[in-house]
Amino acid sequence: MKTLGIYIHIPFCIQKCLYCDFLSFPKGRQEQTLYFDALKKEIETSAEECRDYEVVSVFFGGGTPTSVDPQHIVEIMKILKKFYNLRENAEITIECNPGTADATALREYHEAGINRISIGLQSANDEELKRLGRIHNLRQFEECYKNAREAGFVNVNVDLMSALPGQSVEDWERNLKYVCGLNPKPEHISAYSLIIEEGTPFYQIYEGEAAQIEKNGVVITGDNKDEYPPLPDEDSEREMYHRTGEILGANGYHRYEISNYAMNSEGEAANVGTAGPLDDDGGKYECLHNKRYWQGGDYIGFGLGAASLFNGERFHNTSDFRKYLEASGTPEKQDAERLDTAAQMEEFMFLGLRMISGVSAGEFKNKFGQSIEDVYGEIFAELISEDLMVREGDTIRLTDKGLDVSNYCMAKFLI
Ligand code: SF4
C-alpha cells in the first residue's frame, strides 16, 4: 500500500509575533467553531480519495493548534481513526506554544492518540522573547514541558531560533545549553535562523522605511525603530550555526537536516545522519513527517492554505478565510500542477540535499530512468572540486562546507 502524510492547518494564534509571516491570526471562538466544522467536513470528504493509502504521519501545524478548544483536535483525531488507514504506530505531532495548553489539554491530546509534541520555545531568554513579540516567558515553557512529559509524551521537539535582534554568539550558546540541560532532554531540536520576511513589523524595523505601522499594540515609527537592537552580522550568524552543531553533537544529538537534530538512539554515532528510505524511521527520533517533504513522499494538506503533493500533483487550498468557510468542506484545489520530469528531478535534488545523508544515485535512476551523472555530472564535478559535495558509493551529499552555503549549492540544480 502507498503511504501518505497528512498535514492539518490550524490558523489561529493568540496574537501575531513581530517576525511572523505564516498564515495565522487571532479569531474568536465562534469563528473557530465554523472553521473546525468546515475542516472536519474536508477531512471526512477526502477520505475516499485517500483510501488506497496508509497514513504514516499526521502533523497539526499552524498557527497555534493548542490555542483552540482541545475538543476540536480530539474530534479530528476521531475522524482520522474512523475514515483513514492510520498506521498503528503512525507519528502524530501537534505544534504547541507555551502558555496555550494546560495539563488537562495536554493529557487530552495524548489520550486522543497524538504521540509527538513540538514546543515553540524559540529562546530561553525572556528579553529576547519579548522582542520577538512572543506571548510566553521561560517559566511558562518550563511548565508546558513538564506537563507534556507528565501527560505521557516521550517524543518532544523544542524549536529554537537564532540570529535574534541583539543576540550574541554567547547568548545563543546559552539557549542551546539550556535546552540540552532539560530533564529529560528533548528527543528532537529544530534550530532555525530568524528570517526577516516582507510584510512583518520586523521587516519594517530592519529593512523598511520610516512609515508607521502598528501590530500587537506596538507602534513602530521612524522615531522609535532605533530602540530595536541590530541583528547579528553574517559572521556571528555563521558562528552560531557552527556552534549549534558542536553543542548539540556533544550533547548526544545528530543533525539529519540543515536545521534539525535528533537524539541519537542506541548505537547511533553523533553527527551521523541516518535518514533511510521513505517511512523508515531510521534515526528513531527524526521527524518522519518532515522527512516526507524532503524526500518527495505524498502528503495531503487540510485546512486554510494547506499545500499537498498528492498523486503526482501539487496544489493548495485557498488562503481566504471566508472562501474556505463558504466551500464547506470542499475547497477548490488552487494552482494545481503536475510536475514534469525536469521539475521532479530538481525537487529530488534540492530537497534531498537538505538531508545530511544526501541523495541516492540508485533511487534517482529508479525514479527517472536516467543516470544521475548524465543529468548532473558537470555540476557534481564543479561542487566536488570546491569541496562542497562528496560522492560516497551510491550517496551524493553536501559537505559541512557545502551545507554552510547550501542555497548556493542547491541553486545549481535548477535546470
Ligand atoms: S505563534 Fe507562530 S504562527 Fe503564531 S504568530 Fe507567532 S510565529 Fe506566527
Residues whose N, C-alpha, C, O or C-beta is under 5 A from the ligand:
A	BS01	SF4	C13 Q15 K16 C17 C20 F22 S24 G62 G63
